[in-house]
Amino acid sequence: MPRFALITGASSGIGLALAEALARRGQALILVARQRDALDSIACELSQRFGVEVLFRLCDLSEPLQISGLLHELEQSGRQIELLVNNAGIGTSGAFLDHDWPSEQELLELNVLAVARLCHGIGAMMERSGGGQILNVASMAGLLPGPWMSSYYASKAFVLHFSEGLREELRKRGIKVSVLCPGPTRTAFYRNADMHLDKVGNDKRIMSPEQVAFLTVKALRRAPAIIIPGWRNRLFVQGIRLLPRWATRKLAGRLNCMALAS
């Protein structure tokens, strides 16, 4: 039986690009998302193009009971997960108090609790099978506070710090943990969050999902603690680390406010 990489949010964007990049290297896949038609089509295409086994599972990761069902099925199937990619996530934009609470709760359930739950459940499976690797997808947004996207930035800060902590905890259990912090990327994320991507940064800073995936999969061989694709993004991160916190708040707030859809 092949060893699988399980990728959440695999129906589009960075998740889909990572699935293709891994399949290209001969990796068997389990794709997880909510869209049956998209997953069915993607699984067939990747299997035919790269000759690997590609399975898919429908799961709304903002629903704890559905995550429990997914973990139970994986446990019962006996399939070995050698790589977990926690990529699924959503964002909201605008003033926190102007959002209805269910949308904020969905963000926290998906971006925070689902990541922790899958790391806990699949991490335990990895330990029993002798080890594995976890890649949690955060964002450069996790490095600073983000007015007008406060919940999203905070959720990615959780993913970043949680992943770095797990890296030390799980090292001796044979599980490598890395966290991906991409910068602005041309995906449906900004449209779904009612933001204009072109106002976030210039074209040279905005990467394609395929570029992010290529650099990420290449880096996974070394399993670094933090993966920041693109030298411009790494330079930006070094720059904001030199700024006082009040300045990073103002900078992020101004950029987010500019990007809000009118």
Backbone as CSV, one residue per row, in Angstrom:
resi,resn,N_x,N_y,N_z,CA_x,CA_y,CA_z,C_x,C_y,C_z
1,MET,0.849,-1.200,0.000,0.000,0.000,0.000,0.882,1.246,0.000
2,PRO,0.582,2.226,-0.882,1.416,3.435,-0.934,1.250,4.292,0.313
3,ARG,2.235,5.145,0.543,2.169,6.124,1.627,1.644,7.426,1.034
4,PHE,0.696,8.052,1.714,-0.046,9.167,1.146,0.359,10.511,1.749
5,ALA,0.152,11.554,0.944,0.127,12.923,1.433,-1.328,13.360,1.466
6,LEU,-1.780,13.855,2.606,-3.150,14.349,2.728,-3.107,15.874,2.691
7,ILE,-3.876,16.455,1.764,-3.871,17.904,1.554,-5.280,18.436,1.743
8,THR,-5.448,19.374,2.656,-6.751,20.005,2.830,-6.829,21.261,1.964
9,GLY,-8.060,21.650,1.621,-8.231,22.801,0.731,-7.599,22.546,-0.618
10,ALA,-7.747,21.310,-1.117,-7.005,20.877,-2.306,-7.734,21.138,-3.612
11,SER,-8.879,21.810,-3.577,-9.655,21.982,-4.804,-9.266,23.225,-5.597
12,SER,-8.421,24.096,-5.026,-8.037,25.309,-5.749,-6.809,25.927,-5.096
13,GLY,-6.262,26.949,-5.744,-5.205,27.763,-5.160,-3.947,27.000,-4.813
14,ILE,-3.351,27.361,-3.681,-2.089,26.754,-3.260,-2.262,25.263,-2.992
15,GLY,-3.400,24.859,-2.434,-3.629,23.441,-2.164,-3.600,22.608,-3.427
16,LEU,-4.268,23.072,-4.467,-4.265,22.365,-5.747,-2.867,22.345,-6.354
17,ALA,-2.179,23.472,-6.286,-0.825,23.538,-6.843,0.123,22.607,-6.093
18,LEU,-0.018,22.512,-4.782,0.812,21.576,-4.015,0.492,20.135,-4.392
19,ALA,-0.783,19.834,-4.595,-1.163,18.483,-4.999,-0.499,18.108,-6.321
20,GLU,-0.523,19.024,-7.274,0.098,18.751,-8.575,1.610,18.600,-8.449
21,ALA,2.242,19.480,-7.667,3.694,19.416,-7.507,4.119,18.111,-6.837
22,LEU,3.354,17.642,-5.858,3.687,16.387,-5.195,3.406,15.186,-6.092
23,ALA,2.282,15.220,-6.820,1.977,14.123,-7.741,3.053,14.002,-8.821
24,ARG,3.576,15.132,-9.253,4.641,15.136,-10.262,5.873,14.372,-9.767
25,ARG,6.058,14.358,-8.461,7.198,13.658,-7.855,6.851,12.230,-7.452
26,GLY,5.659,11.771,-7.859,5.288,10.385,-7.601,4.592,10.138,-6.283
27,GLN,4.091,11.184,-5.642,3.465,11.057,-4.333,1.987,10.691,-4.464
28,ALA,1.562,9.621,-3.797,0.141,9.299,-3.718,-0.556,10.327,-2.834
29,LEU,-1.817,10.621,-3.153,-2.495,11.748,-2.517,-3.867,11.377,-1.984
30,ILE,-4.248,12.048,-0.902,-5.637,12.099,-0.446,-6.009,13.573,-0.400
31,LEU,-6.954,13.973,-1.227,-7.359,15.371,-1.347,-8.630,15.597,-0.531
32,VAL,-8.633,16.657,0.263,-9.776,16.933,1.132,-10.297,18.343,0.861
33,ALA,-11.585,18.443,0.603,-12.246,19.738,0.409,-13.747,19.500,0.457
34,ARG,-14.528,20.540,0.141,-15.983,20.429,0.211,-16.642,20.190,-1.134
35,GLN,-15.898,20.420,-2.244,-16.502,20.411,-3.578,-16.287,19.063,-4.270
36,ARG,-17.331,18.235,-4.314,-17.203,16.895,-4.890,-16.783,16.938,-6.354
37,ASP,-17.474,17.739,-7.173,-17.184,17.758,-8.608,-15.743,18.161,-8.870
38,ALA,-15.278,19.192,-8.166,-13.903,19.655,-8.371,-12.907,18.580,-7.964
39,LEU,-13.120,17.963,-6.811,-12.191,16.940,-6.333,-12.172,15.724,-7.244
40,ASP,-13.319,15.311,-7.703,-13.407,14.161,-8.605,-12.607,14.421,-9.872
41,SER,-12.790,15.605,-10.458,-12.079,15.964,-11.681,-10.578,16.050,-11.443
42,ILE,-10.180,16.686,-10.351,-8.755,16.853,-10.049,-8.094,15.497,-9.798
43,ALA,-8.770,14.624,-9.043,-8.208,13.313,-8.737,-7.984,12.500,-10.010
44,CYS,-8.960,12.516,-10.901,-8.820,11.785,-12.168,-7.673,12.339,-13.008
45,GLU,-7.603,13.662,-13.096,-6.565,14.288,-13.920,-5.166,13.990,-13.383
46,LEU,-4.961,14.164,-12.087,-3.628,13.943,-11.516,-3.219,12.480,-11.620
47,SER,-4.169,11.582,-11.415,-3.871,10.161,-11.512,-3.457,9.780,-12.927
48,GLN,-4.169,10.297,-13.905,-3.852,9.990,-15.298,-2.545,10.622,-15.746
49,ARG,-2.288,11.855,-15.335,-1.075,12.559,-15.774,0.193,11.995,-15.158
50,PHE,0.118,11.627,-13.890,1.344,11.281,-13.177,1.405,9.830,-12.717
51,GLY,0.354,9.063,-12.971,0.389,7.643,-12.653,0.462,7.342,-11.165
52,VAL,-0.152,8.178,-10.351,-0.152,7.957,-8.909,-1.585,7.728,-8.433
53,GLU,-1.713,7.105,-7.280,-3.034,6.911,-6.693,-3.493,8.212,-6.051
54,VAL,-4.679,8.662,-6.434,-5.224,9.905,-5.890,-6.642,9.634,-5.401
55,LEU,-6.830,9.749,-4.110,-8.139,9.593,-3.498,-8.652,10.963,-3.068
56,PHE,-9.950,11.068,-2.848,-10.466,12.327,-2.310,-11.554,12.044,-1.283
57,ARG,-11.674,12.963,-0.352,-12.684,12.862,0.689,-13.365,14.214,0.862
58,LEU,-14.687,14.192,0.906,-15.451,15.419,1.155,-15.483,15.680,2.647
59,CYS,-15.151,16.891,3.030,-15.189,17.225,4.458,-15.231,18.733,4.621
60,ASP,-16.192,19.220,5.378,-16.232,20.624,5.765,-15.461,20.739,7.069
61,LEU,-14.231,21.236,6.997,-13.346,21.245,8.150,-13.726,22.287,9.199
62,SER,-14.726,23.097,8.894,-15.234,24.011,9.923,-16.263,23.322,10.814
63,GLU,-16.562,22.051,10.501,-17.522,21.267,11.278,-16.783,20.176,12.049
64,PRO,-16.643,20.300,13.362,-15.876,19.326,14.144,-16.314,17.876,13.948
65,LEU,-17.623,17.633,13.814,-18.091,16.264,13.641,-17.603,15.666,12.327
66,GLN,-17.495,16.486,11.293,-16.997,15.979,10.022,-15.500,15.648,10.107
67,ILE,-14.754,16.438,10.866,-13.338,16.117,11.065,-13.211,14.792,11.813
68,SER,-14.046,14.592,12.829,-14.021,13.328,13.562,-14.283,12.156,12.631
69,GLY,-15.236,12.329,11.726,-15.535,11.278,10.767,-14.375,10.996,9.837
70,LEU,-13.708,12.051,9.384,-12.560,11.883,8.503,-11.441,11.133,9.221
71,LEU,-11.142,11.529,10.452,-10.069,10.870,11.206,-10.413,9.410,11.478
72,HIS,-11.668,9.146,11.797,-12.091,7.759,12.042,-11.910,6.921,10.776
73,GLU,-12.299,7.465,9.647,-12.156,6.729,8.385,-10.687,6.452,8.079
74,LEU,-9.820,7.456,8.286,-8.395,7.251,8.031,-7.833,6.175,8.952
75,GLU,-8.255,6.195,10.204,-7.783,5.202,11.181,-8.203,3.801,10.760
76,GLN,-9.455,3.669,10.340,-9.978,2.353,9.985,-9.407,1.837,8.668
77,SER,-9.059,2.739,7.762,-8.581,2.321,6.439,-7.191,1.710,6.490
78,GLY,-6.410,2.097,7.494,-5.040,1.608,7.577,-4.082,2.292,6.627
79,ARG,-4.570,3.298,5.900,-3.673,4.004,4.973,-2.687,4.857,5.764
80,GLN,-1.438,4.788,5.353,-0.397,5.504,6.082,-0.207,6.895,5.501
81,ILE,-0.327,7.914,6.344,-0.129,9.300,5.936,1.312,9.683,6.289
82,GLU,2.115,9.951,5.264,3.500,10.352,5.535,3.675,11.874,5.506
83,LEU,2.697,12.575,4.915,2.751,14.033,4.866,1.349,14.591,5.041
84,LEU,1.176,15.454,6.015,-0.081,16.182,6.218,0.140,17.628,5.823
85,VAL,-0.686,18.137,4.914,-0.623,19.539,4.508,-1.919,20.211,4.928
86,ASN,-1.850,21.005,5.987,-3.012,21.765,6.467,-3.062,23.089,5.714
87,ASN,-3.769,23.097,4.603,-3.805,24.272,3.735,-5.140,25.011,3.778
88,ALA,-6.222,24.327,4.100,-7.548,24.948,4.034,-7.625,26.163,4.965
89,GLY,-8.228,27.226,4.470,-8.380,28.424,5.280,-9.228,29.460,4.561
90,ILE,-9.808,30.361,5.326,-10.610,31.444,4.758,-10.228,32.743,5.452
91,GLY,-10.666,33.859,4.873,-10.415,35.161,5.465,-11.663,36.022,5.419
92,THR,-11.743,36.966,6.327,-12.784,37.991,6.278,-12.095,39.346,6.317
93,SER,-12.720,40.347,5.746,-12.129,41.682,5.732,-13.163,42.699,6.175
94,GLY,-12.672,43.802,6.696,-13.557,44.839,7.208,-13.525,44.881,8.721
95,ALA,-14.320,45.746,9.295,-14.340,45.924,10.744,-14.913,44.682,11.434
96,PHE,-14.213,44.212,12.457,-14.600,42.996,13.175,-16.042,43.071,13.667
97,LEU,-16.442,44.192,14.248,-17.789,44.301,14.816,-18.876,44.383,13.754
98,ASP,-18.495,44.628,12.508,-19.482,44.684,11.435,-19.800,43.307,10.858
99,HIS,-19.013,42.304,11.212,-19.262,40.948,10.727,-20.271,40.244,11.619
100,ASP,-21.061,39.355,11.034,-21.901,38.522,11.880,-21.017,37.455,12.531
101,TRP,-21.378,37.038,13.725,-20.532,36.122,14.472,-20.345,34.767,13.776
102,PRO,-21.372,34.187,13.134,-21.152,32.888,12.480,-19.998,32.889,11.467
103,SER,-19.803,34.001,10.745,-18.691,34.037,9.783,-17.351,34.066,10.494
104,GLU,-17.287,34.782,11.626,-16.049,34.807,12.409,-15.777,33.446,13.046
105,GLN,-16.823,32.818,13.516,-16.646,31.501,14.129,-16.178,30.483,13.094
106,GLU,-16.739,30.536,11.890,-16.314,29.617,10.835,-14.829,29.792,10.538
107,LEU,-14.366,31.049,10.481,-12.951,31.311,10.237,-12.087,30.662,11.320
108,LEU,-12.466,30.850,12.581,-11.669,30.302,13.673,-11.724,28.786,13.712
109,GLU,-12.884,28.217,13.420,-13.008,26.761,13.381,-12.091,26.172,12.302
110,LEU,-12.069,26.811,11.136,-11.299,26.276,10.012,-9.811,26.593,10.118
111,ASN,-9.484,27.844,10.387,-8.083,28.272,10.368,-7.298,27.840,11.597
112,VAL,-8.001,27.649,12.717,-7.311,27.350,13.980,-7.615,25.937,14.466
113,LEU,-8.883,25.674,14.791,-9.222,24.409,15.431,-9.034,23.206,14.511
114,ALA,-9.374,23.346,13.232,-9.192,22.221,12.304,-7.717,21.874,12.145
115,VAL,-6.869,22.885,12.089,-5.426,22.648,11.975,-4.923,21.872,13.189
116,ALA,-5.310,22.327,14.383,-4.857,21.657,15.598,-5.410,20.235,15.683
117,ARG,-6.677,20.069,15.318,-7.307,18.744,15.409,-6.646,17.755,14.465
118,LEU,-6.361,18.159,13.246,-5.734,17.249,12.287,-4.290,16.943,12.672
119,CYS,-3.587,17.941,13.192,-2.223,17.678,13.668,-2.250,16.670,14.813
120,HIS,-3.240,16.784,15.680,-3.344,15.878,16.820,-3.695,14.464,16.355
121,GLY,-4.745,14.345,15.547,-5.204,13.030,15.116,-4.238,12.332,14.176
122,ILE,-3.813,13.025,13.124,-2.926,12.397,12.142,-1.507,12.309,12.689
123,GLY,-1.127,13.287,13.534,0.182,13.196,14.176,0.309,11.924,14.999
124,ALA,-0.757,11.549,15.723,-0.735,10.310,16.507,-0.598,9.091,15.598
125,MET,-1.278,9.129,14.450,-1.142,8.022,13.486,0.287,7.938,12.965
126,MET,0.884,9.084,12.680,2.265,9.103,12.196,3.217,8.510,13.226
127,GLU,3.031,8.882,14.478,3.918,8.367,15.523,3.830,6.850,15.609
128,ARG,2.621,6.313,15.514,2.450,4.860,15.600,3.067,4.142,14.415
129,SER,3.127,4.831,13.258,3.663,4.192,12.048,5.143,4.477,11.836
130,GLY,5.757,5.194,12.758,7.199,5.404,12.671,7.648,6.782,12.262
131,GLY,6.726,7.713,12.027,7.124,9.081,11.710,6.383,9.657,10.531
132,GLY,6.716,10.884,10.183,6.057,11.563,9.072,6.448,13.022,9.050
133,GLN,5.695,13.787,8.282,5.996,15.207,8.125,4.693,15.987,8.066
134,ILE,4.688,17.158,8.705,3.523,18.037,8.719,3.922,19.393,8.140
135,LEU,3.113,19.888,7.220,3.269,21.240,6.692,1.983,22.004,6.966
136,ASN,2.061,22.986,7.832,0.917,23.862,8.099,1.078,25.145,7.303
137,VAL,0.015,25.564,6.643,0.072,26.759,5.809,-0.436,27.949,6.618
138,ALA,0.466,28.841,6.949,0.114,30.093,7.619,0.128,31.195,6.568
139,SER,0.828,32.257,6.823,0.900,33.389,5.910,1.896,34.380,6.485
140,MET,2.430,35.236,5.628,3.210,36.346,6.154,2.358,37.218,7.067
141,ALA,1.029,37.145,6.904,0.121,37.887,7.779,0.273,37.460,9.229
142,GLY,0.742,36.243,9.471,0.905,35.765,10.826,2.051,36.413,11.576
143,LEU,2.846,37.219,10.867,4.014,37.846,11.481,3.708,39.215,12.082
144,LEU,2.498,39.709,11.871,2.170,41.047,12.369,0.673,41.153,12.609
145,PRO,0.229,42.123,13.414,-1.210,42.328,13.598,-1.812,42.945,12.341
146,GLY,-3.093,42.687,12.075,-3.691,43.137,10.825,-5.047,43.780,10.976
147,PRO,-5.109,45.061,11.328,-6.412,45.725,11.404,-7.199,45.575,10.098
148,TRP,-8.490,45.426,10.209,-9.439,45.210,9.118,-9.408,43.770,8.605
149,MET,-8.488,42.964,9.135,-8.512,41.507,8.928,-8.010,40.863,10.221
150,SER,-8.462,41.385,11.340,-7.875,41.026,12.633,-7.952,39.529,12.926
151,SER,-9.092,38.917,12.665,-9.244,37.487,12.962,-8.339,36.640,12.068
152,TYR,-8.262,37.011,10.806,-7.434,36.234,9.879,-5.970,36.314,10.273
153,TYR,-5.459,37.504,10.501,-4.052,37.660,10.874,-3.770,36.893,12.169
154,ALA,-4.669,36.998,13.134,-4.474,36.302,14.406,-4.498,34.794,14.219
155,SER,-5.370,34.308,13.341,-5.440,32.860,13.104,-4.143,32.347,12.497
156,LYS,-3.536,33.139,11.617,-2.283,32.716,11.001,-1.106,32.842,11.968
157,ALA,-1.196,33.776,12.913,-0.190,33.842,13.968,-0.261,32.579,14.828
158,PHE,-1.473,32.105,15.094,-1.622,30.846,15.825,-0.943,29.710,15.073
159,VAL,-1.230,29.599,13.777,-0.659,28.501,12.976,0.864,28.568,13.004
160,LEU,1.412,29.760,12.880,2.865,29.932,12.883,3.464,29.479,14.213
161,HIS,2.954,30.011,15.322,3.537,29.694,16.624,3.250,28.254,17.040
162,PHE,2.067,27.776,16.728,1.704,26.385,17.012,2.649,25.435,16.285
163,SER,2.921,25.722,15.028,3.790,24.850,14.225,5.221,24.844,14.759
164,GLU,5.714,26.017,15.139,7.078,26.072,15.673,7.176,25.324,16.999
165,GLY,6.138,25.420,17.816,6.137,24.673,19.066,6.104,23.171,18.826
166,LEU,5.201,22.740,17.919,5.110,21.312,17.596,6.419,20.779,17.035
167,ARG,7.115,21.608,16.281,8.379,21.162,15.682,9.331,20.646,16.765
168,GLU,9.424,21.371,17.866,10.308,20.949,18.947,9.742,19.743,19.691
169,GLU,8.423,19.732,19.907,7.804,18.630,20.635,7.916,17.301,19.890
170,LEU,7.731,17.343,18.577,7.600,16.100,17.808,8.905,15.619,17.199
171,ARG,9.953,16.397,17.330,11.228,16.042,16.712,11.675,14.630,17.105
172,LYS,11.623,14.343,18.411,12.108,13.047,18.883,11.111,11.917,18.646
173,ARG,9.923,12.268,18.145,8.933,11.246,17.819,8.938,10.911,16.329
174,GLY,9.929,11.449,15.623,10.088,11.121,14.211,9.188,11.900,13.274
175,ILE,8.641,13.017,13.750,7.733,13.821,12.925,8.347,15.200,12.716
176,LYS,8.547,15.558,11.458,9.097,16.866,11.112,7.940,17.833,10.879
177,VAL,8.074,19.044,11.379,7.013,20.049,11.236,7.594,21.314,10.617
178,SER,6.949,21.784,9.547,7.312,23.049,8.909,6.060,23.898,8.765
179,VAL,6.258,25.193,8.632,5.129,26.096,8.414,5.434,26.956,7.195
180,LEU,4.473,27.039,6.306,4.597,27.825,5.075,3.965,29.191,5.293
181,CYS,4.738,30.246,4.996,4.239,31.623,5.132,4.352,32.331,3.789
182,PRO,3.413,32.080,2.877,3.466,32.765,1.583,3.059,34.223,1.718
183,GLY,3.520,35.023,0.769,3.060,36.396,0.655,1.834,36.440,-0.247
184,PRO,1.497,37.621,-0.786,0.343,37.732,-1.680,0.457,36.752,-2.846
185,THR,-0.589,35.984,-3.079,-0.602,34.932,-4.097,-1.890,35.029,-4.895
186,ARG,-1.804,34.836,-6.189,-2.984,34.970,-7.060,-3.904,33.757,-6.919
187,THR,-4.762,33.824,-5.919,-5.768,32.786,-5.698,-7.118,33.463,-5.487
188,ALA,-8.136,32.637,-5.288,-9.480,33.172,-5.057,-9.643,33.720,-3.644
189,PHE,-8.615,33.606,-2.807,-8.729,34.047,-1.413,-9.166,35.501,-1.320
190,TYR,-8.512,36.370,-2.077,-8.802,37.802,-1.965,-10.205,38.123,-2.461
191,ARG,-10.603,37.480,-3.543,-11.970,37.707,-4.030,-12.993,37.236,-3.002
192,ASN,-12.744,36.074,-2.396,-13.674,35.554,-1.394,-13.715,36.427,-0.143
193,ALA,-12.608,37.129,0.117,-12.559,38.025,1.282,-12.947,39.451,0.914
194,ASP,-13.473,39.650,-0.303,-13.905,40.975,-0.762,-12.765,41.985,-0.765
195,MET,-11.621,41.560,-1.321,-10.458,42.442,-1.390,-9.915,42.464,-2.810
196,HIS,-9.223,43.560,-3.144,-8.595,43.696,-4.449,-7.119,43.323,-4.328
197,LEU,-6.735,42.200,-4.933,-5.360,41.736,-4.830,-4.372,42.737,-5.406
198,ASP,-4.726,43.386,-6.498,-3.794,44.296,-7.157,-3.434,45.495,-6.285
199,LYS,-4.232,45.746,-5.241,-3.905,46.848,-4.339,-3.028,46.404,-3.165
200,VAL,-2.803,45.085,-3.068,-2.015,44.561,-1.961,-0.525,44.744,-2.197
201,GLY,-0.101,44.627,-3.442,1.322,44.758,-3.751,1.522,44.831,-5.242
202,ASN,2.743,45.165,-5.669,2.987,45.239,-7.100,3.108,43.841,-7.683
203,ASP,3.075,43.756,-9.005,3.057,42.460,-9.682,4.266,41.597,-9.348
204,LYS,5.405,42.220,-9.088,6.616,41.443,-8.809,6.527,40.731,-7.468
205,ARG,5.747,41.268,-6.546,5.611,40.637,-5.238,4.526,39.573,-5.212
206,ILE,3.604,39.618,-6.165,2.485,38.685,-6.167,2.891,37.425,-6.922
207,MET,2.890,36.298,-6.245,3.314,35.041,-6.842,2.103,34.236,-7.307
208,SER,2.346,33.288,-8.186,1.300,32.347,-8.598,1.304,31.169,-7.626
209,PRO,0.179,30.460,-7.516,0.163,29.264,-6.660,1.212,28.242,-7.084
210,GLU,1.437,28.141,-8.389,2.410,27.169,-8.889,3.827,27.517,-8.445
211,GLN,4.156,28.811,-8.438,5.472,29.225,-7.944,5.630,28.891,-6.466
212,VAL,4.605,29.206,-5.692,4.645,28.907,-4.254,4.813,27.410,-4.030
213,ALA,4.041,26.607,-4.761,4.089,25.154,-4.577,5.450,24.588,-4.963
214,PHE,6.001,25.048,-6.076,7.306,24.539,-6.527,8.375,24.791,-5.465
215,LEU,8.437,26.016,-4.963,9.446,26.365,-3.966,9.202,25.642,-2.645
216,THR,7.932,25.420,-2.309,7.601,24.752,-1.053,7.990,23.284,-1.091
217,VAL,7.620,22.593,-2.153,7.941,21.166,-2.260,9.455,20.963,-2.312
218,LYS,10.140,21.870,-2.984,11.606,21.804,-3.009,12.181,21.951,-1.600
219,ALA,11.613,22.866,-0.819,12.105,23.112,0.541,11.756,21.972,1.488
220,LEU,10.670,21.257,1.225,10.245,20.201,2.137,11.297,19.113,2.308
221,ARG,12.151,18.943,1.332,13.209,17.937,1.463,14.131,18.267,2.631
222,ARG,14.318,19.578,2.880,15.177,20.004,3.993,14.381,20.150,5.276
223,ALA,13.074,20.237,5.144,12.166,20.393,6.294,12.579,21.544,7.208
224,PRO,12.708,22.770,6.663,13.039,23.906,7.538,11.858,24.257,8.431
225,ALA,12.122,25.014,9.476,11.041,25.402,10.383,10.022,26.288,9.672
226,ILE,10.495,27.289,8.943,9.616,28.264,8.285,10.008,28.375,6.822
227,ILE,9.024,28.295,5.943,9.244,28.436,4.503,8.568,29.723,4.049
228,ILE,9.360,30.664,3.548,8.826,31.909,2.982,9.255,31.947,1.521
229,PRO,8.363,31.630,0.592,8.740,31.564,-0.824,8.981,32.957,-1.415
230,GLY,10.062,33.101,-2.162,10.326,34.347,-2.872,11.234,35.280,-2.095
231,TRP,12.306,35.738,-2.748,13.272,36.591,-2.037,12.667,37.941,-1.659
232,ARG,11.733,38.449,-2.464,11.099,39.730,-2.115,10.300,39.599,-0.822
233,ASN,9.614,38.473,-0.677,8.855,38.257,0.556,9.786,38.120,1.757
234,ARG,10.892,37.427,1.579,11.833,37.280,2.695,12.445,38.631,3.072
235,LEU,12.701,39.461,2.068,13.231,40.797,2.347,12.209,41.644,3.094
236,PHE,10.941,41.542,2.695,9.876,42.280,3.361,9.771,41.854,4.830
237,VAL,9.865,40.545,5.073,9.780,40.042,6.441,10.923,40.587,7.293
238,GLN,12.132,40.614,6.732,13.267,41.165,7.477,13.032,42.639,7.797
239,GLY,12.412,43.345,6.855,12.150,44.766,7.058,11.157,45.023,8.174
240,ILE,10.055,44.271,8.196,9.035,44.539,9.207,9.521,44.148,10.602
241,ARG,10.480,43.245,10.679,11.026,42.871,11.988,11.806,44.017,12.629
242,LEU,12.228,44.969,11.812,12.974,46.110,12.336,12.060,47.233,12.824
243,LEU,10.771,47.124,12.483,9.827,48.180,12.837,9.240,47.952,14.218
244,PRO,8.905,49.022,14.949,8.186,48.860,16.224,6.771,48.345,15.955
245,ARG,6.171,47.737,16.961,4.854,47.128,16.782,3.799,48.134,16.349
246,TRP,3.847,49.355,16.879,2.825,50.326,16.485,2.919,50.623,15.000
247,ALA,4.142,50.586,14.449,4.319,50.869,13.024,3.806,49.719,12.160
248,THR,4.020,48.478,12.613,3.522,47.343,11.829,1.999,47.322,11.832
249,ARG,1.396,47.707,12.970,-0.069,47.781,13.005,-0.584,48.798,12.002
250,LYS,0.050,49.974,11.990,-0.386,51.031,11.075,-0.187,50.611,9.623
251,LEU,0.970,49.990,9.337,1.272,49.585,7.964,0.278,48.545,7.467
252,ALA,0.051,47.492,8.253,-0.876,46.440,7.842,-2.298,46.983,7.712
253,GLY,-2.695,47.821,8.653,-4.030,48.394,8.588,-4.235,49.236,7.345
254,ARG,-3.211,50.007,6.986,-3.329,50.851,5.792,-3.423,50.007,4.528
255,LEU,-2.583,48.973,4.420,-2.616,48.099,3.236,-3.950,47.372,3.123
256,ASN,-4.445,46.864,4.245,-5.719,46.136,4.223,-6.873,47.059,3.880
257,CYS,-6.852,48.267,4.410,-7.921,49.229,4.140,-7.935,49.604,2.649
258,MET,-6.738,49.783,2.079,-6.635,50.109,0.656,-7.185,48.985,-0.221
259,ALA,-6.999,47.725,0.244,-7.389,46.579,-0.574,-8.858,46.223,-0.465
260,LEU,-9.572,46.822,0.497,-10.976,46.501,0.663,-11.781,46.865,-0.578
261,ALA,-12.658,45.968,-0.977,-13.493,46.253,-2.126,-14.456,47.386,-1.802
262,SER,-14.649,48.271,-2.760,-15.557,49.406,-2.542,-16.992,49.003,-2.836
